[in-house]
Amino acid sequence: MKILIHHDERLFGEAISCMLVRRGHQVVGFSSDAEELVSQAVRVSADTCLIEERPQVLAGVLSELRRMAPELPVVVLSSDLRP
């Protein structure tokens, strides 16, 4: 599977990327910046996008992805425990 990864903490995103590659997936892009994520989503051919982002930024990122790459499936991870 070709995966585009976005994590707001670059080190954690790179760790996720390494784990996915070891399991046979192809990481076609990586971003730790929301604007770069949207730009890559338009440029690369990904089967899905894996996102971990701060809640206050996430809604805007998802909205922009839906507008610019509506066919791209998105999986959202969160370590934020606030309701």
Order of alpha helices (4+ residues) and beta strands (2+ residues): beta-alpha-beta-alpha-beta-alpha-beta
